[in-house]
Amino acid sequence: MRFRQLGILFAFATVLTASAFGTARANFSEFQCPDPWAEIALGEFVHEFPTMVNSSSGDSVDVIVNAVLPAGWFWQVCQVSSGICYFDNVRIFVDQSFDPDVLRMDFFPDTNNPGVGYIQLELRLADDPTVRRFCTYTLFNGVPEIVANLEVDCTENTAFTDPGTSIVEFFTPVTNATAFDDSVHITPTLDVPGGWFSQFCQTSTGICYFSEATVPIAAGFTDTIRVDFFPGSDGAGSIQMDYFSTNNPSIFRKCGYSVFQGEDGFPSSTPEGFSNPSTVASFAQPNPFDAGTSIRFRLSEATRGDIGIFTADGREVRRMRDVELSAGESEIRWDGKDGFGTSVPAGVYFYRLESGVVSAKGLMVKSR
């Protein structure tokens, strides 16, 4: 996927927030990121990025800041309705009587030295941490906006493996599509069982890393980042990798990789019977998909039943009830939306056909 400098990050943030927040909590009704970058003259001591946020019923929200700033830079985030500013992660209350409220992200650059600073702001609903929104901000202090074009292809991101598999590898091509040498800062976040380990390696150098690192990518060159899982037992594990250009940190890509190993790797919270062997042939096409996919069944006789769509951890996001399926080839279209009509986030999903006569299950990957 390509992320260009002019406007593309704002579009990415808008799509991400609409899909992630609209699914679980409709009353968190308004959220708008500002332009994701700004230029200021050397010597200015502060720059503000106002972010509109509003709730129709009131919510407690965790504010999480991930900052990559040059030495001598500082930040704060302020809730305009309360007038309180914070210098660390914090939980705030978004009151429905303020329409809208504003979170103001303030940069305090070094007034004597030019540089580029980057902040990612994440908001999570306190009572449902799976509901999240993101904004990103980049400030150019005394330097012109830097041309950058980083292409990261992480369509290879899910594996189902047999018990006892010792290593699982994912290969992610990274291209510096400009005439300038660049470096990519990579930050991994692990969610794996005890006894599992992981690393990522730059294949051109053969160097592997166990925590965040910055790797060089020459102008016009495509390198490959290899993400390695070392499962210590059957189960399920995942890694989230953040990639961004050091030439222009507003060029940002988030990828997720998941491994399901052995019978224990199948989501344990999936409804009973979901992991039983399929009794009829089925598949989704296209897969991976973007806007939607068709689930196809081959049946020896006609039947009626429910088709459930589940996340990788077994949470049902959509149920199509009393679907009529004819003998032979049958096709059901899923538009990639949940039961509230909101597009689901990118990730791994399962479908299951429930009928008194037959059953079927399968995996689908939503690419974006």
N, C-alpha and C positions, 0 to 999 in steps of 0.2 A: 504494500500500500504506500502511496506517495503522499507526503506532506509538504506542500509548498508554503513559502513564507507569507504570501499576501492573503490573509483572511482564512486560511485553511484550518488553523488551530481553533478559531472561534467556531467554525462549523462543526469540528470534531467535538468540542465541548458541548455545543448545543444538542447534537444528536445523542451523545452519551447521557446528558442529564435528562433529556426527555424520555429516553427508554428506561433508564434506571429508576428515576423517581416516580414517574407516572404509574408504574406497575403496582406499587405497594401502598402508596399513601396519596390519595388525590387531594387531600386538604393542604398539602404543601404546594400551594398553587402557582407561585411565581418565583422564578430564579433566573437571573440574567447576568452573565459575565460581561465585563467591559471589553474594549479592544485589548487583545492579549499582550501588546507591547507598546512601549513609548520611548522617545528620545528626549533627553534633557541636556542642557549645556553644562559643561564642567563648572562647578561652583555652586549649583543649586543644591540645597541641603535636604529636600524632601520631595517625593512624588507620590500622589495618591491614586489608587485604583478602586473606585466605588463599585460594589457588587450588590445588586438589588436582590432581596430575599423577602418572601412574604408567606404567611400561613393563614388559612381561613378559619382555623380552629385553635391555633397555638400548639407549638411543639418544642421540646427540648432537643437541641442540636449540638453535636460534638464538632468543634472546629479544630481541624488538624492541619498544621502548616509544615510543608516540606520545603526548606529553603536551601538554595545553593548560591552563596553570596561571596564576593571577594573579601579579603581581609579589610577590616575597617568599615564594613557595611552592617546595618542593623535593620530590623523590621518591627512593626507592631500591627495588630489587627484591632479595629475599633468598631463597636456596635453603636451606630449613630443614635438610636432611640434612647439608649441608656447613658451615652457619653463616656462609657468605660472602654479603655484600651487594654490589650493583653499582649504579653511578650512570650507566651507559651501556649500550648494546646489548652483548650478550655471548653466547658459546656455552657451554652447560653440558652435563653428562652426566647423564642420568636413569638411575640404577642400579636394576636390577630387584630388588635386595635390600632396597630401601626401599619398603614397601607400605602406604600410598602416600607419595610425597614431596609437599612443599608448596612452592609459590612464594608468597612473601608480598610483596604490593605495599603499600608504606608511603607515605602522604601526610604531609608536614610543612607544615601551613598557616601562614599569618601569624596569630599569636595575638592581634594587636591589631586586625585589620581583617577584617570579614566578606567572604565571597566563595564562589565555586563553582569547583571544579577538576575536570578530566576527564582520564582516561588510557585509551588503548586499548593492550592487551597482545596482541602477536601471537607465536605460537610456530610455528617452521618446522623440519621435520626437516632436518638438515644435509645428508644424502645424497639428499634429494628435496624441494627447496624448494617444489614445487607442493602438498605436504601441509602444511596450515596450520590453526591454530585461533586463535580470538579470544576475549578477554574485555574488557569495558569496565567502568570504575569512575567514579563521580561522587561527589564529597564536597561536602556543603553545610556550610560553616563559619560558624556563627552566623547563618544565614539559613534560613527555612523552605523545605521542598521546593517548588519553583516549578512551577505548573501549566503544562504545555506539551503540545501535540498537533500534530505536524508530519506532513503527508501529502506524500509524494514519489512521483510516478508515472513510473517510467522504463521502462515496457514498450516504448517505441520506442527500440531500442538497437542494431540491426544493419542494415547497408546493404551491398548489392552494387552496384557502380557500373561504368560503362563506362570504358575507357581515356581519359585526358585530362580527366576530370571535375575541375573546379577547386575546388569546395567541396561538402561534405556536411554537412547540418544535422540535429540531433536536438533535439526540443522536449520538455522535462520540466516538467510543471506541479508547482508547489510551493504547498501550502495551509497557512496558519496557522489552524488550526481552533479557536482559543481567543478569549477576549475581551481578550487582552493583546497589544500589539505585541511583535514578536520579531525577531530577526535570525538568518540562517542562515549558518553558517561553511562554506565550500566549499573542499575541498582536491583538486586534480586530480593524478593520477599518470599520466604518459604512457609509452607503449611504442609508438613509431612509427619508421618508417625515416628515414634521413637525408634532408633536404629536405622533410619533412612538418612542418606546424605546426598549432597548435590554439589555440582561445580559448573562453571561455564568456561569455555575455552575459545580463544581466537585462533582459528585454524591456520592462518598465515604465519603466525609466530610460534604456535604450539604451546603458548603460555595459558595456564588455567588459573582461575580465581575462585575463591570461596566466599567472597563478600564483594561489595561494590568496587568498581574499578573503571578506569578510563583507558580506552584502547584507541590507537591511531588508525585512521582510514585515509589513504592517499586520495588525491583528487581523481575522480573518474573511476575509482577502483571498487570492485565488489569483493568484500571479505565475507566470511561465514562465522557466525557465533554458534558453537555447539553447546547445547544445554544437556548435561548428563544427570540422570537420576541413578542412585545406587540403592535399590529397595532392600531393606534388611529383613522383610517379612511380607506376607500377603497383606494387601490393604490398598488404600488410595492416598495419593499425595499430589500436591500442586505447587507450582512456582509462578509468581508474577514477576516479570522483568520490565523495568522502565528503561527506555533508551532515549537519550536526547543529545543533540549536537552541542558541543562546547563553543563552536563558532556562533551559534544562535540557539540558546536553550528553549526558545519558543517552538522549535522543531522537535516534537515530542511524540513518542510512540510507546504504548503499553501493550505487552503481550502476556498471555497466560499459557502455561504448559501443564498437562495433567496426565498422571499414570494411574491405571487401575490394574492391580496385579492379583491374579487368582480369584477364587470365589469370594474371598473377603474384600476384594477391591471393588466389587459392585456396590453401589450406594446402599448402605444398610437401612436408611430411612425410606427407601422406596417401598410402596405398598406391597403387601404380601402377595407372592405369586409372580412378581415382576421379573424375577431372575429365573423363572422356570424356562426350560427349552421351548423354542417356538414350535408350534404345531402346524403353522402355515408359512410359506415363503413370503417375505416382505422386504421392501427397501424404500429409501427416500431418494428422490432425484429432482433437482440437482443437490449434491451433498459434497462439500460445504455449499451453503446457500446464503443469499443476502436478503432479498425482499420476501421470499417464500419458497416452499418446496412442496412436492407432491409425494404422498405416502402411498405406495402401491402394494396390493395384496394379490396373491394367487390362491383362489379358493376352489375347492372341489364342489361346494354347494353354497347357495345363497344364505346369508345370515344377517342379523342385526346386532349391534352392540355399541359400546362406548369406546372412544379413542381418547386416551389421556396423554398429555404432553407434560414431561417432568424435567426439572433441572438435574444436573449431575449429582446433587445431594438428595434427590428424591422428592423435592417440593413440586407439587402439581401447579402448573401455570395456566393450563387450558384443558377443558374437557368438552369434547364434541359428543353429544348424547344421542342415543338411538339412531345411529348411522346405518343406513341400509347398504349392504354390500352384495353385489351379484356374484353368481358363480363365474369362474374364470378370472380375468383380469379386472380388478377394481381399483379405483384411484380416488384418494381424498386429498384435497388441497389444504395445507396449513399456511396461512399468510404471515407466520412469524410473529403473531401477536398473542398476548395473554387474554384471559377472560374479560378484561376491562377494555380491550381494543387498543392496548398500548404495545408498541414493538418491544420485544424482549431484547436484553443485551446480548452481545456476542458471547458465544460459549458453547458448551456441550449440552445437548438435550436428548432425551429418550422419548420414544412413543410406545404406547402399549394398546393393543386391541383387546378389549374385554368382551367376550361373548360366551353364552352358555354352551356353544358348540366348539369354537376354535379360539385360539389365542395367538398373538404375535407380538414381537417387540423388536426395537431397532434403535440405532444411534444416529443423531443428526448433529452437524456442526454449523452454527450460525457464524459467519465470518466477520460481520460488522453490523 
